[in-house]
Amino acid sequence: MAAVPPPHSLRDLAACRGLWFGACVAPTPLAAEPDYAALLRRECNVLTPENDMKWGPIHPAPDRYDFSRADAIVRFAEADGIAVHGHTLVWHNQNPAWLPTAADSRDAAQRILRDHIAAVAGRYARTVAAWDVVNEAVADDGTLRRTLWLERLGPDYLAFAFRAAAEAAPQARLLYNDFGAEVINAKSDAIHRLLSDLLGAGAPLHGVGFQCHLSGTGPDLERFARNLERFASLGLDLYVTELDVRLPLPTTPESLERQASIYRGLLETCLQQPTFRGLQTWGITDRHSWIPGRFPGTGAALPFDEQCRAKPAYHALRTILAEA
């Protein structure tokens, strides 16, 4: 009987550990670029729609939803046995222009939020395995971010959203997701208190997502480890949801090796936690990355270059996942 060859892709290596590895994805290059689609199929066992499940694209008018782009991503994932991580049901950005006027009272805002979550999470109840239910609700100073939902509904909007999501998609894992909270600081302290309070109130919260949009220095891994530990102690699953490590351009062999070291250290630290469930990068190839547009002069933040060739960061992740 021939020996079974060892797994080689990040998808297979992660699956062997019971983990997710994946990336965010956009439907246009998915349909138009065969090498991009093939890379996702080979390397990912979970995908997150980058923009197409956010309020603006999916709910462009009060009485109209547009599921076409999100459906295309879900169909692609289903065809290849890839899980889908939905993003996002409640956020302060990328909302449609009609929303503030329509949600002009507490009752109206509550109805609109409930109906939206029921429509979107309900449509994908059998196909989306996890949701970023609430995204970026805490400001850097630890206060609740001033958003439409906070203004109309007060702090109770968070528990309301999680309960609505659980009702619409009872099988999905429900996450709180945020950036700048990788280490212990004012923001992560506030998120820890917030999630502890939500759990204490019986909200159906299953996990926390650390976005990890990092610069070329990366987080202090000891402080990152302590932070993960305290969230795990709440009984929460831990996810890295939007990892990228931006570099000054042009890159050098030294900067790419430094980037690989950050990827390696981050994953090694996460794997020390029994409730760590998966790592996703925000894009998989530098060809499709938000970084150059947001941080001019930087880029090359992902495990594959613009030609879909593996970079040292990819090999670092692969080596760690392949270790027994």
NORSULZI-V220110 format. One record per residue. RES is the residue in one small letter. SS is DSSP state (helix for helix, strand for strand, loop for the rest). PSI is psi in degrees with one decimal (NA if undefined). OMEGA is omega in whole degrees, -180 to 180 (* if undefined). Layout:
res=RES ss=SS psi=PSI omega=OMEGA
res=RES ss=SS psi=PSI omega=OMEGA
This chain:
res=m ss=loop psi=126.7 omega=-177
res=a ss=loop psi=142.8 omega=178
res=a ss=loop psi=143.6 omega=177
res=v ss=loop psi=125.7 omega=-179
res=p ss=loop psi=148.1 omega=179
res=p ss=loop psi=153.6 omega=178
res=p ss=loop psi=148.6 omega=-177
res=h ss=loop psi=-30.0 omega=-177
res=s ss=loop psi=161.0 omega=174
res=l ss=helix psi=-35.8 omega=177
res=r ss=helix psi=-51.4 omega=-176
res=d ss=helix psi=-40.5 omega=-180
res=l ss=helix psi=-41.3 omega=178
res=a ss=helix psi=-44.2 omega=-179
res=a ss=helix psi=-35.5 omega=178
res=c ss=helix psi=-25.8 omega=177
res=r ss=loop psi=3.4 omega=-176
res=g ss=loop psi=27.5 omega=-176
res=l ss=loop psi=163.9 omega=168
res=w ss=strand psi=140.5 omega=160
res=f ss=strand psi=133.3 omega=-179
res=g ss=strand psi=-163.6 omega=-175
res=a ss=strand psi=163.0 omega=170
res=c ss=strand psi=158.1 omega=-171
res=v ss=strand psi=149.3 omega=175
res=a ss=loop psi=143.4 omega=-173
res=p ss=helix psi=-28.5 omega=-177
res=t ss=helix psi=-54.5 omega=176
res=p ss=helix psi=-26.7 omega=177
res=l ss=helix psi=-38.2 omega=-180
res=a ss=helix psi=-28.7 omega=-169
res=a ss=helix psi=-16.3 omega=-171
res=e ss=loop psi=97.3 omega=-177
res=p ss=helix psi=-35.5 omega=-179
res=d ss=helix psi=-35.4 omega=177
res=y ss=helix psi=-47.6 omega=179
res=a ss=helix psi=-41.8 omega=-180
res=a ss=helix psi=-37.8 omega=178
res=l ss=helix psi=-44.7 omega=178
res=l ss=helix psi=-43.5 omega=179
res=r ss=helix psi=-42.1 omega=-175
res=r ss=helix psi=-40.1 omega=-167
res=e ss=helix psi=-13.9 omega=-170
res=c ss=loop psi=136.2 omega=168
res=n ss=loop psi=9.0 omega=171
res=v ss=strand psi=144.0 omega=177
res=l ss=strand psi=145.4 omega=175
res=t ss=strand psi=125.9 omega=172
res=p ss=strand psi=125.0 omega=-175
res=e ss=loop psi=-45.3 omega=-177
res=n ss=loop psi=-16.3 omega=-161
res=d ss=loop psi=0.9 omega=169
res=m ss=loop psi=6.3 omega=175
res=k ss=loop psi=161.8 omega=-173
res=w ss=helix psi=-49.8 omega=-175
res=g ss=helix psi=-53.3 omega=-180
res=p ss=helix psi=-35.8 omega=-170
res=i ss=helix psi=-16.8 omega=-177
res=h ss=loop psi=64.7 omega=-169
res=p ss=loop psi=-16.3 omega=179
res=a ss=strand psi=155.5 omega=-176
res=p ss=loop psi=-35.6 omega=-176
res=d ss=loop psi=20.2 omega=-176
res=r ss=strand psi=132.5 omega=171
res=y ss=loop psi=149.3 omega=175
res=d ss=loop psi=99.2 omega=-177
res=f ss=loop psi=3.3 omega=-169
res=s ss=helix psi=-46.5 omega=-176
res=r ss=helix psi=-41.2 omega=177
res=a ss=helix psi=-41.0 omega=178
res=d ss=helix psi=-38.7 omega=-179
res=a ss=helix psi=-40.3 omega=179
res=i ss=helix psi=-43.7 omega=-179
res=v ss=helix psi=-41.7 omega=178
res=r ss=helix psi=-43.4 omega=178
res=f ss=helix psi=-46.9 omega=-178
res=a ss=helix psi=-47.1 omega=-179
res=e ss=helix psi=-40.3 omega=-176
res=a ss=helix psi=-24.3 omega=-177
res=d ss=loop psi=17.3 omega=177
res=g ss=loop psi=32.8 omega=-178
res=i ss=loop psi=133.4 omega=177
res=a ss=strand psi=159.7 omega=176
res=v ss=strand psi=132.6 omega=176
res=h ss=strand psi=109.9 omega=-175
res=g ss=strand psi=143.2 omega=-175
res=h ss=strand psi=115.4 omega=-2
res=t ss=strand psi=156.9 omega=-175
res=l ss=strand psi=-27.9 omega=180
res=v ss=strand psi=121.0 omega=179
res=w ss=loop psi=160.2 omega=179
res=h ss=loop psi=-10.3 omega=-179
res=n ss=loop psi=165.8 omega=175
res=q ss=loop psi=39.0 omega=174
res=n ss=loop psi=152.2 omega=-179
res=p ss=loop psi=153.5 omega=-176
res=a ss=loop psi=-28.2 omega=-177
res=w ss=loop psi=-19.3 omega=-168
res=l ss=helix psi=-48.9 omega=-177
res=p ss=helix psi=-37.8 omega=-180
res=t ss=helix psi=-42.1 omega=-179
res=a ss=helix psi=-38.9 omega=-179
res=a ss=loop psi=60.5 omega=-170
res=d ss=loop psi=4.6 omega=178
res=s ss=loop psi=168.7 omega=179
res=r ss=helix psi=-47.1 omega=-178
res=d ss=helix psi=-43.3 omega=-179
res=a ss=helix psi=-43.4 omega=-179
res=a ss=helix psi=-41.4 omega=-180
res=q ss=helix psi=-42.1 omega=179
res=r ss=helix psi=-45.4 omega=-179
res=i ss=helix psi=-43.9 omega=-179
res=l ss=helix psi=-44.2 omega=179
res=r ss=helix psi=-45.6 omega=-178
res=d ss=helix psi=-39.4 omega=180
res=h ss=helix psi=-48.1 omega=-179
res=i ss=helix psi=-40.2 omega=179
res=a ss=helix psi=-41.1 omega=-178
res=a ss=helix psi=-46.1 omega=-174
res=v ss=helix psi=-56.3 omega=180
res=a ss=helix psi=-34.2 omega=179
res=g ss=helix psi=-39.3 omega=179
res=r ss=helix psi=-36.6 omega=-175
res=y ss=loop psi=24.7 omega=-176
res=a ss=loop psi=-29.6 omega=-179
res=r ss=loop psi=-4.5 omega=-173
res=t ss=loop psi=-20.5 omega=178
res=v ss=loop psi=118.9 omega=-173
res=a ss=loop psi=-24.8 omega=-179
res=a ss=strand psi=151.1 omega=178
res=w ss=strand psi=135.6 omega=159
res=d ss=strand psi=94.5 omega=-175
res=v ss=strand psi=-52.0 omega=178
res=v ss=strand psi=130.8 omega=-176
res=n ss=strand psi=123.2 omega=168
res=e ss=loop psi=51.2 omega=-179
res=a ss=loop psi=-7.6 omega=-175
res=v ss=strand psi=132.2 omega=178
res=a ss=loop psi=168.0 omega=-176
res=d ss=loop psi=-28.2 omega=-179
res=d ss=loop psi=2.6 omega=177
res=g ss=loop psi=-3.4 omega=176
res=t ss=loop psi=159.8 omega=173
res=l ss=strand psi=133.0 omega=-179
res=r ss=loop psi=137.4 omega=179
res=r ss=loop psi=106.0 omega=-178
res=t ss=loop psi=167.9 omega=174
res=l ss=helix psi=-43.6 omega=-175
res=w ss=helix psi=-38.8 omega=177
res=l ss=helix psi=-41.8 omega=-179
res=e ss=helix psi=-39.4 omega=-175
res=r ss=helix psi=-36.7 omega=-171
res=l ss=helix psi=-13.1 omega=-175
res=g ss=loop psi=-177.4 omega=-176
res=p ss=loop psi=-18.9 omega=-179
res=d ss=loop psi=-11.5 omega=-178
res=y ss=helix psi=-28.7 omega=-178
res=l ss=helix psi=-51.7 omega=178
res=a ss=helix psi=-38.2 omega=178
res=f ss=helix psi=-44.9 omega=-178
res=a ss=helix psi=-42.4 omega=180
res=f ss=helix psi=-38.9 omega=179
res=r ss=helix psi=-40.4 omega=178
res=a ss=helix psi=-39.9 omega=179
res=a ss=helix psi=-40.6 omega=179
res=a ss=helix psi=-35.7 omega=179
res=e ss=helix psi=-39.4 omega=-177
res=a ss=helix psi=-33.3 omega=-175
res=a ss=loop psi=73.6 omega=-172
res=p ss=loop psi=-16.8 omega=-180
res=q ss=loop psi=-10.7 omega=-174
res=a ss=loop psi=149.9 omega=170
res=r ss=strand psi=133.1 omega=-172
res=l ss=strand psi=123.6 omega=-172
res=l ss=strand psi=152.2 omega=160
res=y ss=strand psi=136.0 omega=-173
res=n ss=strand psi=136.7 omega=-180
res=d ss=strand psi=167.3 omega=180
res=f ss=loop psi=165.0 omega=175
res=g ss=loop psi=18.1 omega=-177
res=a ss=loop psi=24.6 omega=-177
res=e ss=loop psi=-35.0 omega=-180
res=v ss=loop psi=171.6 omega=180
res=i ss=loop psi=117.7 omega=178
res=n ss=loop psi=-174.9 omega=-177
res=a ss=helix psi=-38.1 omega=-178
res=k ss=helix psi=-48.0 omega=-179
res=s ss=helix psi=-32.2 omega=174
res=d ss=helix psi=-45.8 omega=-178
res=a ss=helix psi=-39.4 omega=178
res=i ss=helix psi=-40.5 omega=178
res=h ss=helix psi=-45.9 omega=178
res=r ss=helix psi=-42.6 omega=-179
res=l ss=helix psi=-48.8 omega=-177
res=l ss=helix psi=-34.5 omega=175
res=s ss=helix psi=-42.5 omega=179
res=d ss=helix psi=-41.5 omega=179
res=l ss=helix psi=-44.2 omega=178
res=l ss=helix psi=-40.6 omega=179
res=g ss=helix psi=-29.8 omega=179
res=a ss=loop psi=2.4 omega=177
res=g ss=loop psi=15.7 omega=179
res=a ss=loop psi=141.8 omega=-179
res=p ss=loop psi=75.9 omega=-178
res=l ss=loop psi=125.7 omega=-175
res=h ss=loop psi=-24.6 omega=-174
res=g ss=strand psi=171.4 omega=179
res=v ss=strand psi=135.0 omega=179
res=g ss=strand psi=127.2 omega=175
res=f ss=strand psi=116.5 omega=-173
res=q ss=loop psi=-46.3 omega=177
res=c ss=loop psi=50.1 omega=166
res=h ss=strand psi=104.3 omega=-167
res=l ss=strand psi=154.7 omega=171
res=s ss=loop psi=-173.6 omega=-175
res=g ss=loop psi=1.8 omega=177
res=t ss=loop psi=-33.2 omega=179
res=g ss=loop psi=170.9 omega=-179
res=p ss=loop psi=160.3 omega=169
res=d ss=loop psi=114.3 omega=-171
res=l ss=helix psi=-30.4 omega=177
res=e ss=helix psi=-43.4 omega=178
res=r ss=helix psi=-33.9 omega=175
res=f ss=helix psi=-44.2 omega=-179
res=a ss=helix psi=-43.7 omega=179
res=r ss=helix psi=-36.4 omega=179
res=n ss=helix psi=-46.6 omega=177
res=l ss=helix psi=-41.9 omega=-177
res=e ss=helix psi=-42.4 omega=-176
res=r ss=helix psi=-30.6 omega=175
res=f ss=helix psi=-37.4 omega=176
res=a ss=helix psi=-33.5 omega=-179
res=s ss=loop psi=-16.5 omega=174
res=l ss=loop psi=-6.5 omega=-177
res=g ss=loop psi=17.4 omega=-177
res=l ss=loop psi=142.6 omega=167
res=d ss=strand psi=149.2 omega=-176
res=l ss=strand psi=132.6 omega=179
res=y ss=strand psi=140.8 omega=161
res=v ss=strand psi=118.5 omega=-166
res=t ss=strand psi=-23.6 omega=-171
res=e ss=strand psi=41.9 omega=-171
res=l ss=strand psi=130.4 omega=161
res=d ss=strand psi=153.5 omega=-178
res=v ss=strand psi=98.2 omega=-174
res=r ss=loop psi=146.4 omega=-178
res=l ss=strand psi=151.8 omega=170
res=p ss=strand psi=143.0 omega=179
res=l ss=loop psi=144.2 omega=-3
res=p ss=loop psi=156.0 omega=178
res=t ss=loop psi=164.9 omega=173
res=t ss=loop psi=163.2 omega=174
res=p ss=helix psi=-35.7 omega=-179
res=e ss=helix psi=-42.8 omega=-179
res=s ss=helix psi=-34.4 omega=178
res=l ss=helix psi=-35.3 omega=176
res=e ss=helix psi=-37.3 omega=177
res=r ss=helix psi=-41.4 omega=176
res=q ss=helix psi=-44.3 omega=179
res=a ss=helix psi=-37.2 omega=179
res=s ss=helix psi=-36.5 omega=178
res=i ss=helix psi=-46.5 omega=176
res=y ss=helix psi=-45.7 omega=-177
res=r ss=helix psi=-49.7 omega=-177
res=g ss=helix psi=-37.8 omega=179
res=l ss=helix psi=-48.2 omega=-178
res=l ss=helix psi=-42.0 omega=178
res=e ss=helix psi=-41.6 omega=-180
res=t ss=helix psi=-42.9 omega=179
res=c ss=helix psi=-40.2 omega=-177
res=l ss=helix psi=-13.5 omega=176
res=q ss=loop psi=-14.8 omega=-177
res=q ss=loop psi=121.7 omega=-179
res=p ss=loop psi=-24.4 omega=-179
res=t ss=loop psi=10.2 omega=174
res=f ss=strand psi=130.0 omega=-173
res=r ss=strand psi=-20.9 omega=-179
res=g ss=strand psi=162.6 omega=-180
res=l ss=strand psi=130.2 omega=174
res=q ss=strand psi=141.2 omega=174
res=t ss=strand psi=153.3 omega=-176
res=w ss=loop psi=80.8 omega=-166
res=g ss=loop psi=161.9 omega=179
res=i ss=loop psi=-26.0 omega=178
res=t ss=strand psi=144.3 omega=179
res=d ss=loop psi=-14.1 omega=177
res=r ss=loop psi=-33.2 omega=-177
res=h ss=loop psi=87.3 omega=-178
res=s ss=loop psi=140.4 omega=179
res=w ss=loop psi=-12.5 omega=-169
res=i ss=helix psi=-51.0 omega=-177
res=p ss=helix psi=-34.0 omega=179
res=g ss=helix psi=-28.7 omega=-178
res=r ss=helix psi=-33.6 omega=-177
res=f ss=loop psi=80.2 omega=-176
res=p ss=loop psi=140.6 omega=-179
res=g ss=loop psi=-3.3 omega=178
res=t ss=strand psi=168.4 omega=180
res=g ss=strand psi=-148.6 omega=177
res=a ss=loop psi=41.7 omega=-167
res=a ss=loop psi=-5.6 omega=-167
res=l ss=loop psi=171.2 omega=-173
res=p ss=loop psi=-16.4 omega=179
res=f ss=strand psi=144.2 omega=-178
res=d ss=loop psi=-172.9 omega=-175
res=e ss=loop psi=-17.8 omega=176
res=q ss=loop psi=13.4 omega=-179
res=c ss=loop psi=28.3 omega=175
res=r ss=loop psi=140.1 omega=-179
res=a ss=strand psi=137.4 omega=178
res=k ss=loop psi=171.3 omega=177
res=p ss=helix psi=-32.9 omega=179
res=a ss=helix psi=-40.4 omega=178
res=y ss=helix psi=-48.3 omega=-178
res=h ss=helix psi=-32.7 omega=177
res=a ss=helix psi=-45.6 omega=178
res=l ss=helix psi=-43.6 omega=-177
res=r ss=helix psi=-41.4 omega=-180
res=t ss=helix psi=-44.6 omega=-179
res=i ss=helix psi=-44.7 omega=-179
res=l ss=helix psi=-26.9 omega=-179
res=a ss=helix psi=-14.8 omega=-180
res=e ss=loop psi=138.6 omega=-179
res=a ss=loop psi=NA omega=*
